[in-house]
Amino acid sequence: MTDILVGHIEQIAAHAHLWGFLIVFVLMTIESSFIPFPSEVVMVPAGFLAYRGELLFGNPILDLIVVVLCGVLGSIFGAYINYYLSLKLGRPILHKYGKYVFLKAETIDRAEEIFNKYGDITTFICRLLPAIRQLISIPAGLSKMPLGKFTFYTTLGATVWTALLAGTGYYLASLASDMTYKELVYKGKAFLHENYLWILLFIVVIVIIYILTHKIIMKKNNVLSPEETE
C-alpha cells in the first residue's frame, strides 16, 4: 500500500515548487478524514523538500514553517469532515453504511470506547498514535463535543504530529540530500519508530499536566465561599 502511494505522490511532488503547499493541505485533509492514508508519505518528504529549498519561497526555515501550517490546516479540515459527518448522521447510519467508506462498525465502536473512557483529551492524545489518529474525530462528533474544545485539542495534536514528521524530513535532508522519495519515506518511518518512546513520554507528561490542572480547577469550583453558595 505504502509503495503504491509513494509512487503516485512522487509524481505529484515534481510540481512541489509551485503547488507544494496546496498538495500538503489536500493530502493531509484526506489523511485526517476517514480515508486510510499514511501522513508519513506527505509530511516527511515535505520537510525534506523544504530543507533543499525546492518549495515556493526557496527559504528552508520559512518553507518548513508554512509546510507545517498547511499540514495542520489540512488535518483540522479533515477532522471536521469526520466530526460533522458523525454529528449529523449519527451512530446507526455510520454503522450501516460506514463500511462503504472504510469505516467498519467495530472500528467506530473501538474509537468511541476509547473516547468515552478517557474523555476529551483523547482527541489530542490519539492524534499522536497510529491507526486511531484519524478516527478519534468520529466519537467526538457522536458525543457532540463542543466545537471549540474539539478544535483546540485537534489543532494541538496535529501541530505536534505534523511538525514531528516535517522535522524528521528536514533532519534527514541535512544528512543526505540525494535520497530517493521511497528511501526518504522508509527512513523517516524507521527514524520515528526508533524514537517513538520519546513521543510516548511526551504524551504521558501532557496527560499528567492535564489531570493535575483539571483536578485543581474542579477543587476550586467545589470549594465555594458562603457568599458564592447563597
C-alpha positions as CSV (number, residue, x, y, z in Angstrom):
1,M,0.0,0.0,0.0
2,T,2.7,2.5,1.0
3,D,4.8,1.6,-2.1
4,I,1.9,2.4,-4.3
5,L,1.2,5.7,-2.6
6,V,4.8,6.6,-2.7
7,G,4.9,6.1,-6.5
8,H,1.9,8.3,-7.1
9,I,2.9,11.1,-4.7
10,E,6.5,11.1,-6.1
11,Q,5.0,12.1,-9.4
12,I,2.9,14.8,-7.7
13,A,6.0,16.1,-5.9
14,A,7.5,17.0,-9.2
15,H,5.2,20.1,-9.1
16,A,6.1,20.9,-5.5
17,H,7.8,24.2,-6.3
18,L,4.5,25.8,-7.3
19,W,1.9,23.6,-5.7
20,G,3.7,22.0,-2.8
21,F,1.8,23.8,0.0
22,L,-1.6,23.1,-1.6
23,I,-0.6,19.5,-2.2
24,V,0.3,19.1,1.5
25,F,-3.0,20.7,2.5
26,V,-5.1,18.5,0.3
27,L,-3.3,15.2,1.1
28,M,-3.3,15.9,4.9
29,T,-7.1,16.6,4.6
30,I,-7.5,13.2,3.1
31,E,-5.2,11.6,5.7
32,S,-7.2,13.2,8.5
33,S,-10.6,12.1,7.2
34,F,-12.0,8.6,7.1
35,I,-9.9,7.6,4.1
36,P,-6.8,5.5,5.2
37,F,-3.7,7.4,4.2
38,P,-0.3,7.5,5.9
39,S,0.8,11.0,6.8
40,E,4.4,10.0,6.7
41,V,4.4,9.9,2.9
42,V,3.3,13.5,2.8
43,M,5.0,15.4,5.7
44,V,8.4,13.7,5.8
45,P,9.1,14.5,2.1
46,A,7.7,18.0,2.5
47,G,10.2,18.7,5.3
48,F,12.9,17.2,3.0
49,L,12.0,19.5,0.1
50,A,11.8,22.5,2.5
51,Y,15.4,21.9,3.5
52,R,16.5,21.7,-0.1
53,G,14.8,25.0,-1.0
54,E,12.5,23.3,-3.5
55,L,9.3,24.8,-2.3
56,L,7.7,28.1,-3.2
57,F,9.8,30.5,-1.1
58,G,13.1,28.8,-1.5
59,N,13.9,29.6,2.1
60,P,14.3,26.4,4.2
61,I,13.1,27.7,7.5
62,L,10.2,29.7,6.0
63,D,9.1,26.8,3.8
64,L,9.3,24.4,6.8
65,I,7.0,26.7,8.9
66,V,4.5,27.1,6.0
67,V,4.6,23.3,5.3
68,V,3.7,22.6,8.9
69,L,1.0,25.2,8.9
70,C,-0.6,23.7,5.7
71,G,-0.3,20.2,7.2
72,V,-2.1,21.4,10.4
73,L,-4.8,23.2,8.5
74,G,-5.4,20.1,6.3
75,S,-5.5,17.9,9.4
76,I,-8.1,20.2,11.0
77,F,-10.2,20.3,7.9
78,G,-10.2,16.5,7.5
79,A,-11.0,16.2,11.2
80,Y,-14.0,18.5,10.7
81,I,-15.3,16.2,8.0
82,N,-15.3,13.2,10.4
83,Y,-16.7,15.4,13.2
84,Y,-19.7,16.8,11.2
85,L,-20.4,13.5,9.4
86,S,-20.7,11.8,12.8
87,L,-22.7,14.7,14.3
88,K,-25.2,14.9,11.5
89,L,-25.5,11.2,10.6
90,G,-25.3,9.6,14.0
91,R,-24.2,6.1,15.1
92,P,-26.9,4.0,13.3
93,I,-26.1,5.4,9.8
94,L,-22.3,5.1,10.4
95,H,-22.7,1.5,11.5
96,K,-24.9,0.7,8.5
97,Y,-23.1,2.5,5.7
98,G,-19.6,3.2,7.1
99,K,-18.2,0.0,5.7
100,Y,-18.6,1.5,2.2
101,V,-16.2,4.4,3.1
102,F,-13.6,2.4,5.0
103,L,-15.4,2.7,8.4
104,K,-16.1,-0.7,9.9
105,A,-18.6,-0.8,12.8
106,E,-16.2,-2.4,15.2
107,T,-13.6,0.3,14.4
108,I,-16.1,3.0,15.2
109,D,-17.1,1.3,18.4
110,R,-13.5,1.0,19.5
111,A,-12.8,4.6,18.9
112,E,-15.9,5.6,20.8
113,E,-14.9,3.3,23.7
114,I,-11.5,5.0,24.0
115,F,-13.1,8.4,23.8
116,N,-15.8,7.6,26.4
117,K,-13.2,6.1,28.8
118,Y,-10.6,8.8,28.8
119,G,-12.5,11.9,27.9
120,D,-11.9,14.9,25.6
121,I,-8.1,14.8,25.9
122,T,-8.1,11.7,23.8
123,T,-8.8,14.0,20.8
124,F,-5.2,15.3,21.4
125,I,-3.5,12.1,22.5
126,C,-4.8,9.9,19.7
127,R,-3.5,12.4,17.1
128,L,-0.1,11.1,18.0
129,L,-1.0,7.4,17.8
130,P,-1.1,5.2,14.7
131,A,-4.4,3.7,13.4
132,I,-6.7,5.6,15.8
133,R,-5.3,9.1,14.8
134,Q,-8.0,9.9,12.2
135,L,-10.9,8.0,13.7
136,I,-10.9,9.8,17.1
137,S,-12.9,12.7,15.5
138,I,-15.8,10.3,15.0
139,P,-16.7,9.7,18.6
140,A,-16.1,13.4,19.3
141,G,-18.9,14.2,16.8
142,L,-21.1,11.4,18.1
143,S,-20.8,12.8,21.7
144,K,-21.4,16.3,20.5
145,M,-18.2,17.6,21.9
146,P,-18.1,21.4,21.9
147,L,-16.5,22.5,18.6
148,G,-14.2,25.0,20.3
149,K,-12.8,22.3,22.6
150,F,-12.6,19.8,19.7
151,T,-10.7,22.4,17.5
152,F,-8.3,23.2,20.3
153,Y,-7.3,19.6,21.0
154,T,-7.2,18.6,17.4
155,T,-5.0,21.6,16.5
156,L,-2.6,20.9,19.4
157,G,-2.2,17.2,18.4
158,A,-2.0,17.9,14.7
159,T,0.7,20.6,15.2
160,V,2.8,18.2,17.2
161,W,2.5,15.4,14.7
162,T,3.0,17.4,11.5
163,A,5.9,19.3,13.0
164,L,7.5,16.0,14.1
165,L,7.1,14.5,10.6
166,A,8.3,17.5,8.7
167,G,11.2,18.0,11.1
168,T,12.2,14.4,10.5
169,G,12.3,15.0,6.8
170,Y,14.2,18.2,7.3
171,Y,16.7,16.4,9.5
172,L,17.2,13.6,7.1
173,A,17.8,16.1,4.3
174,S,20.6,17.6,6.4
175,L,22.3,14.2,6.5
176,A,21.9,13.2,2.8
177,S,20.1,15.3,0.2
178,D,20.2,12.7,-2.6
179,M,17.8,10.1,-1.2
180,T,15.0,8.8,-3.4
181,Y,11.4,9.5,-2.4
182,K,10.9,5.9,-1.4
183,E,14.1,5.8,0.7
184,L,13.1,9.0,2.4
185,V,9.7,7.7,3.4
186,Y,11.0,4.5,4.8
187,K,14.0,6.1,6.6
188,G,11.5,8.6,8.1
189,K,9.2,5.9,9.3
190,A,12.2,4.0,10.8
191,F,13.5,7.1,12.5
192,L,10.1,7.8,14.1
193,H,9.8,4.1,15.2
194,E,13.2,4.3,16.8
195,N,12.3,7.4,18.7
196,Y,8.7,6.7,19.5
197,L,9.5,6.2,23.2
198,W,10.1,10.0,23.4
199,I,6.8,10.7,21.8
200,L,5.0,8.4,24.4
201,L,6.9,10.1,27.2
202,F,5.7,13.5,25.9
203,I,2.1,12.2,25.8
204,V,2.4,11.0,29.4
205,V,3.7,14.4,30.5
206,I,0.8,16.2,28.8
207,V,-1.7,13.8,30.3
208,I,-0.3,14.3,33.8
209,I,-0.4,18.1,33.4
210,Y,-3.9,17.9,32.1
211,I,-5.1,15.7,35.0
212,L,-3.5,17.9,37.7
213,T,-4.8,21.1,36.1
214,H,-8.3,19.6,35.8
215,K,-8.2,18.5,39.5
216,I,-7.1,21.9,40.6
217,I,-9.8,23.6,38.7
218,M,-12.5,21.2,39.9
219,K,-11.3,21.7,43.5
220,K,-11.6,25.4,43.2
221,N,-15.0,25.1,41.7
222,N,-16.2,22.8,44.5
223,V,-14.8,24.9,47.4
224,L,-17.0,27.9,47.2
225,S,-17.3,30.7,49.8
226,P,-20.6,31.1,51.7
227,E,-21.3,34.2,49.7
228,E,-21.0,32.3,46.4
229,T,-23.3,29.5,47.5
230,E,-26.1,31.8,48.5
